[in-house]
Amino acid sequence: MDDTAIGLWGVPLAIFAGAIRVSTPFIFVSLGETITERSGRINLGLEGTLVFGAMTAYAVAVMSGSPWLGVLAAMATGAIFGAVHGWICKWPRVNDIAIGIAMMQFGLGLAFFLGKSFIQPVAPHLPAIPFGFWSGLAPVKAALNINILFILGAALAVVLWWAFKNTRVGLTLRVVGDSTDAARAMGINPDLVRLLATAVGGSLAAVGGAYLSLYYPGSWNERISSGQGLMAVALVIFARWNPIGCFVAALLFGGAGALGPALQSVGVTQGYYLFYAAPYVLTLVIMIITSSPTRSLAGAPGALSLTK
């Protein structure tokens, strides 16, 4: 392949590679939020969970020398954040949105406070699989160098899609999410199910944070997240609470986020920075399109309320 052909394929390859890299945190946060919202609860605190998970993973990886121990530590802290959110929200007249915002600010503040001493140390990175080993072209190799967490996220989306439809746990989650009264009539404890769902959702969101600090961009700093936790809520709505839809939508968001770097990588020096706003514009467009004062969203859990 000559230089002209490589240049022609440069932007698509860069967008493809960028979509995979950028989408991975969205995948885990959106899948976690899907589990939470399927139980009838919304968690806007995932941005704080994401950032605290990133800090925890990086700190543990620095101290232990193992990035996978960092991921496990992040999952544990994310589960704790989710469980606290779920426990508070079970009480009457407690607003899910207000608690979520409070938990987000708490997570951000705690991460910045505890993480100051880990800004300089270098942590080991998570591994990637070189699916492009067969090619002699550097752009192809780079595009097909795929992190293991992306593959796990894709597999998890399929497993959750199947589990929601075919397992007792999935049925229980759907019943609780659709009707609290029906769940109680079946002998199910809705508060317990929602607490566990929120804890699992927080745990997965923290994995997204671990990916940010241990792979891409692969460092810890106070600007590591650009609102992925909050944008994931819009992504879940766009995907209609479908795990596979979340995976596809995450790739779409990731591709939008990769536009600016892709143009910059092929020598575009003017105006490329405007494309860095693409994910935020896409989020706004999705929220406008999916909003309606006269009809409910298809696939929305019946007990999910933003005004509880």
GIURRA-V108983 format. One line per field, one symbol per residue. ss: DSSP state (~ for helix, > for strand, _ for the rest). psi: psi as a letter, one per 30 degrees, with the letter a starting at -180 (. if undefined). burial: # if it has 16 or more other C-alpha atoms within 10 Angstrom, else .. A space follows every 50 residues. Layout:
ss->???
psi->???
burial->???
This chain:
ss->__~~~~~~~~~~~~~~~~~~~~~~~~~~~~~~~~~~~~_______~~~~~ ~~~~~~~~~~~~~~__~~~~~~~~~~~~~~~~~~~~~~~______~~~~~ ~~~~~~~~~~~~~~_~~~_________>>>_______~~~~~~_>>>~~~ ~~~~~~~~~~~~~~~~_~~~~~~~~~~~_~~~~~~____~~~~~~~~~~~ ~~~~~~~~~~~~~~_____________~~~~~~~~~~~____~~~~~~~~ ~~~~~~~~~~~~~~~______~~~~~~~~~~~~~~~~~~~__________ ________
psi->kleeeeeefeeeeeeeeeeeeffeeeeeeeeeeeeefffgkkjggfeeee eeeeeeeeeeeeefgjfeeeeeeeeeeeeeeeeeeeeeffkkgkkeeeee eeeeeeeeeeeeefgefgeelklklkllkifgffkgkeeeeeegjkkeee eeeeeeeeeeeeeefgleeeeeeeeefejeeeeefggkjeeeeeeeeeee eeeeeeeeeeeeffdjfhlklfgekhgeeeffeeeeeefhgjeeeeeeee eeeeeeffeeeeeefggjfkfffffffeeeeeeeeeeeefkkffllkkfk kefkkfg.
burial->.........######################################### ############..#######################.##....###.## #.#######.##..#..#...#####.....#......#########.## ..##.##..##..#.....#.#########..#....#.##.######## ################.####..##..####################### ##############..........##.###.##...#............# ####....
